């Protein structure tokens, strides 16, 4: 039976592997490491990149924290009262310079507490500043292939979960084009861990391909301004709705590491409405739940 120490060690190796691949693709940017300790138990290793050739700001963070189970978790599961918890995982957010390269997020995590209570969670989602349907097809097809190595139903289930989760109700739009999201997965621990490992290993080759093929695309100051506005939507979601942000802050995690997901520069313009027919307006029209990006883009390419 796999145990929490083995899971945690694999997450550490995942962090280092992803950092290596991102640095190789970026060319100039280097990650700096920052070890931190949590007073109640555990800690982590934050790794941040700034002002690379491709990545403007990003982080690949590992953590393993433990201690008395927080009250907010006990409220949702009374059997955890008086128990200790252990949570470990890797969390990633990358903000590129070029607005033609999308923001990406991934989180893979494991939690256990009390008497044999455990679950896995995580997912990957993509937030383009400008939606490119071929990129969307590649991204979703890659995730579908990864999911189907383990269960033919996973992609449809977790794609819908991502559509619902990465939604900004006060804007009535999705944060981006979604991806997959899953939480509180329990059952066969080894099989679930193998699935999480597949998702974790999918991240680097998927995003480095998007980095390489889009890094030299031209852009104007107008497109940079749109990038700053879309980053604002990203910040709104993370600060208002994101469960990972809330969990980290409520368990007294390291604030700097938790908020590394926020972009370096963001703008909010009052009542900004893109011009009809513009690429910006087209992108907004595609920020909706329920789009089948695999089928949609195949149809576009055939035409």
C-alpha positions as CSV (number, residue, x, y, z in Angstrom):
1,X,0.0,0.0,0.0
2,X,1.3,3.4,-0.9
3,X,1.8,5.8,2.0
4,X,1.9,9.6,2.4
5,X,5.7,9.7,2.5
6,X,6.0,8.0,-0.8
7,X,3.3,10.3,-2.3
8,X,5.1,13.3,-1.0
9,X,8.5,12.2,-2.3
10,X,7.0,11.8,-5.8
11,X,5.5,15.3,-5.6
12,X,9.0,16.6,-4.8
13,X,10.4,14.8,-7.9
14,X,7.6,16.2,-10.0
15,X,8.4,19.8,-8.9
16,X,12.0,19.4,-9.9
17,X,11.3,17.7,-13.2
18,X,8.8,20.5,-14.3
19,X,11.2,23.2,-13.3
20,X,14.0,21.6,-15.4
21,X,11.8,21.4,-18.5
22,X,10.5,25.0,-18.0
23,X,13.9,26.4,-17.6
24,X,15.2,24.6,-20.7
25,X,12.3,25.9,-22.8
26,X,12.4,29.5,-21.5
27,X,16.2,29.7,-22.1
28,X,17.0,32.6,-19.7
29,X,14.7,32.3,-16.7
30,X,15.9,30.5,-13.6
31,X,13.8,29.4,-10.7
32,X,14.8,30.5,-7.2
33,X,14.1,28.3,-4.3
34,X,12.7,29.3,-0.9
35,X,12.2,26.7,1.9
36,X,9.6,27.6,4.5
37,X,8.3,26.0,7.7
38,X,4.8,26.0,9.0
39,X,4.7,26.6,12.8
40,X,2.0,24.0,13.3
41,X,3.8,21.3,11.3
42,X,5.4,20.8,8.0
43,X,6.4,23.3,5.3
44,X,7.4,23.4,1.7
45,X,9.7,24.5,-1.0
46,X,8.5,27.5,-3.1
47,X,10.2,28.0,-6.5
48,X,9.6,31.2,-8.4
49,X,10.7,32.4,-11.8
50,X,10.6,36.1,-12.9
51,X,11.5,38.0,-16.1
52,X,12.5,35.0,-18.2
53,X,12.5,35.1,-22.0
54,X,9.0,33.6,-22.2
55,X,7.7,33.5,-18.6
56,X,7.2,36.8,-16.9
57,X,6.3,35.4,-13.5
58,X,5.4,32.0,-12.2
59,X,5.8,29.4,-9.5
60,X,6.2,25.7,-9.1
61,X,5.5,25.1,-5.4
62,X,5.7,21.9,-3.3
63,X,4.3,21.6,0.2
64,X,3.7,19.0,2.9
65,X,1.9,20.3,5.9
66,X,0.4,18.5,8.9
67,X,-1.0,19.0,12.4
68,X,-4.4,19.2,14.1
69,X,-7.2,19.1,11.6
70,X,-8.6,22.7,11.1
71,X,-12.1,23.5,12.3
72,X,-13.4,24.3,8.7
73,X,-12.6,20.7,7.7
74,X,-14.2,19.2,10.8
75,X,-17.4,21.2,10.0
76,X,-17.7,19.3,6.7
77,X,-16.8,16.0,8.2
78,X,-17.5,15.6,11.9
79,X,-15.6,12.3,12.1
80,X,-12.3,14.3,11.8
81,X,-12.9,16.0,15.2
82,X,-9.8,15.5,17.3
83,X,-7.7,14.1,14.5
84,X,-4.5,15.2,12.7
85,X,-4.2,15.8,9.0
86,X,-1.5,15.6,6.4
87,X,-1.7,17.4,3.0
88,X,0.9,17.4,0.3
89,X,1.0,18.5,-3.3
90,X,2.4,20.6,-6.1
91,X,0.8,23.8,-7.3
92,X,1.8,25.7,-10.5
93,X,0.8,29.0,-12.1
94,X,2.7,30.6,-15.1
95,X,2.2,34.1,-16.5
96,X,3.9,34.6,-19.9
97,X,5.2,37.9,-21.4
98,X,3.5,37.3,-24.8
99,X,-0.3,37.6,-24.7
100,X,-0.5,35.0,-27.4
101,X,0.7,32.4,-24.8
102,X,-1.9,31.4,-22.3
103,X,-1.7,31.4,-18.6
104,X,-1.7,27.8,-17.2
105,X,-2.4,26.4,-13.8
106,X,-2.0,22.9,-12.4
107,X,-2.5,21.5,-8.9
108,X,-2.1,17.9,-7.8
109,X,-2.6,17.1,-4.1
110,X,-3.2,14.4,-1.5
111,X,-5.0,14.7,1.8
112,X,-5.5,12.3,4.7
113,X,-6.8,12.7,8.3
114,X,-8.6,10.8,11.0
115,X,-9.3,7.1,10.7
116,X,-8.4,6.1,7.1
117,X,-9.9,9.2,5.6
118,X,-8.0,10.2,2.4
119,X,-8.5,11.8,-1.0
120,X,-6.7,13.0,-4.1
121,X,-7.5,16.2,-5.9
122,X,-6.2,18.4,-8.7
123,X,-6.4,19.3,-12.3
124,X,-5.1,21.5,-15.1
125,X,-6.7,24.5,-16.8
126,X,-5.7,26.9,-19.5
127,X,-6.5,30.7,-19.5
128,X,-5.8,32.2,-22.9
129,X,-5.8,35.9,-23.3
130,X,-6.9,35.2,-26.9
131,X,-8.6,31.9,-27.5
132,X,-7.0,29.9,-30.3
133,X,-9.1,27.0,-31.2
134,X,-6.3,24.8,-32.4
135,X,-4.4,25.3,-29.1
136,X,-7.7,24.6,-27.3
137,X,-8.1,21.4,-29.3
138,X,-4.5,20.3,-28.6
139,X,-4.8,21.0,-24.9
140,X,-8.1,19.2,-24.4
141,X,-7.2,16.3,-26.6
142,X,-4.0,15.8,-24.6
143,X,-6.0,15.8,-21.3
144,X,-8.5,13.4,-22.8
145,X,-5.8,11.0,-23.8
146,X,-4.2,11.2,-20.3
147,X,-7.6,10.5,-18.6
148,X,-8.5,7.6,-20.9
149,X,-5.4,5.8,-19.8
150,X,-7.1,5.2,-16.5
151,X,-10.9,5.5,-17.1
152,X,-12.8,6.3,-20.3
153,X,-15.3,8.4,-18.3
154,X,-12.8,10.6,-16.5
155,X,-12.3,13.3,-19.1
156,X,-16.1,14.0,-19.6
157,X,-16.6,14.0,-15.8
158,X,-13.6,16.1,-14.9
159,X,-14.0,18.5,-17.9
160,X,-17.5,19.4,-16.8
161,X,-16.2,19.8,-13.2
162,X,-13.6,22.2,-14.5
163,X,-16.2,24.2,-16.5
164,X,-18.3,24.5,-13.3
165,X,-15.3,25.2,-11.0
166,X,-13.4,27.7,-13.1
167,X,-16.4,30.0,-13.5
168,X,-16.6,33.6,-12.4
169,X,-20.3,34.1,-11.4
170,X,-20.1,37.8,-10.9
171,X,-18.7,38.1,-14.5
172,X,-20.9,35.3,-16.0
173,X,-17.9,33.9,-17.8
174,X,-15.4,31.1,-17.4
175,X,-11.9,32.0,-16.4
176,X,-10.5,30.4,-19.6
177,X,-11.1,27.4,-21.7
178,X,-11.1,25.0,-18.7
179,X,-9.4,21.7,-18.7
180,X,-10.0,19.0,-16.0
181,X,-10.7,19.4,-12.3
182,X,-11.3,16.7,-9.7
183,X,-11.4,16.6,-5.9
184,X,-12.1,14.2,-3.0
185,X,-11.3,11.1,-5.1
186,X,-11.2,8.1,-2.8
187,X,-11.2,4.4,-3.3
188,X,-8.2,2.4,-4.6
189,X,-5.3,4.6,-3.4
190,X,-2.7,3.1,-5.7
191,X,-4.9,3.4,-8.8
192,X,-5.8,7.0,-8.0
193,X,-2.2,7.9,-7.4
194,X,-1.2,6.5,-10.8
195,X,-3.9,8.7,-12.4
196,X,-2.6,11.8,-10.5
197,X,0.9,10.9,-11.6
198,X,-0.2,10.8,-15.2
199,X,-1.8,14.2,-14.9
200,X,1.2,15.6,-13.2
201,X,3.5,14.3,-15.9
202,X,1.3,15.7,-18.7
203,X,1.9,19.3,-17.6
204,X,5.4,20.0,-18.8
205,X,5.3,18.6,-22.3
206,X,1.9,20.2,-22.9
207,X,2.8,23.7,-21.8
208,X,6.3,23.8,-23.2
209,X,4.8,23.0,-26.6
210,X,2.5,26.0,-26.3
211,X,5.5,28.1,-25.2
212,X,7.6,27.1,-28.2
213,X,5.0,27.5,-30.9
214,X,3.6,30.9,-29.6
215,X,6.6,32.7,-28.2
216,X,7.5,34.6,-31.4
217,X,3.9,35.6,-32.4
218,X,3.7,39.3,-32.9
219,X,1.6,41.5,-30.6
220,X,0.8,45.2,-30.1
221,X,0.3,47.5,-27.2
222,X,-3.5,47.0,-27.6
223,X,-3.0,43.3,-27.1
224,X,-0.8,43.9,-24.0
225,X,-3.6,46.0,-22.5
226,X,-6.1,43.2,-23.1
227,X,-3.7,40.8,-21.4
228,X,-3.6,43.0,-18.3
229,X,-7.4,43.1,-18.3
230,X,-7.7,39.3,-18.6
231,X,-5.2,38.9,-15.8
232,X,-7.6,40.9,-13.7
233,X,-10.2,38.2,-14.2
234,X,-7.7,35.6,-13.2
235,X,-6.9,37.5,-10.0
236,X,-10.6,38.0,-9.2
237,X,-11.2,34.2,-9.4
238,X,-8.2,33.3,-7.3
239,X,-8.9,35.8,-4.5
240,X,-12.7,35.2,-4.4
241,X,-13.4,31.6,-5.3
242,X,-10.3,29.4,-5.5
243,X,-10.4,26.6,-2.9
244,X,-6.6,26.1,-2.9
245,X,-6.0,29.7,-2.0
246,X,-8.6,29.5,0.8
247,X,-7.2,26.2,2.1
248,X,-3.6,27.6,2.2
249,X,-4.6,30.7,4.1
250,X,-6.9,28.9,6.5
251,X,-4.3,26.4,7.4
252,X,-1.7,29.1,8.0
253,X,0.4,28.3,5.0
254,X,3.0,30.7,3.7
255,X,1.2,33.7,2.3
256,X,3.9,34.6,-0.3
257,X,3.8,31.1,-1.7
258,X,0.0,31.0,-1.8
259,X,-0.3,34.3,-3.6
260,X,2.5,33.6,-6.1
261,X,-0.4,32.7,-8.4
262,X,-1.2,36.4,-8.9
263,X,0.2,38.1,-12.1
264,X,2.9,40.8,-11.9
265,X,0.8,43.5,-13.6
266,X,-3.0,43.7,-13.7
267,X,-5.4,46.4,-14.9
268,X,-9.1,47.1,-14.4
269,X,-10.8,49.6,-16.6
270,X,-14.3,50.7,-15.8
271,X,-17.0,49.0,-17.9
272,X,-14.6,47.9,-20.6
273,X,-16.5,46.6,-23.6
274,X,-14.5,45.2,-26.6
275,X,-15.4,46.5,-30.1
276,X,-17.9,44.3,-31.9
277,X,-16.2,41.7,-34.2
278,X,-12.8,42.2,-32.5
279,X,-10.6,39.3,-31.4
280,X,-11.2,40.4,-27.9
281,X,-15.0,40.2,-28.4
282,X,-14.6,36.8,-30.0
283,X,-12.6,35.5,-27.0
284,X,-15.3,36.7,-24.6
285,X,-17.9,34.8,-26.7
286,X,-15.9,31.6,-26.2
287,X,-15.6,31.9,-22.4
288,X,-18.6,29.7,-21.8
289,X,-19.4,26.4,-20.1
290,X,-20.0,23.2,-22.1
291,X,-17.9,23.8,-25.2
292,X,-16.6,20.5,-26.6
293,X,-13.2,21.7,-27.7
294,X,-12.2,18.4,-29.1
295,X,-15.1,18.2,-31.5
296,X,-15.4,21.9,-32.1
297,X,-11.9,22.3,-33.3
298,X,-11.9,19.1,-35.4
299,X,-14.9,20.6,-37.3
300,X,-13.1,23.9,-37.7
301,X,-10.0,22.2,-39.1
302,X,-12.0,20.1,-41.5
303,X,-13.6,23.2,-43.0
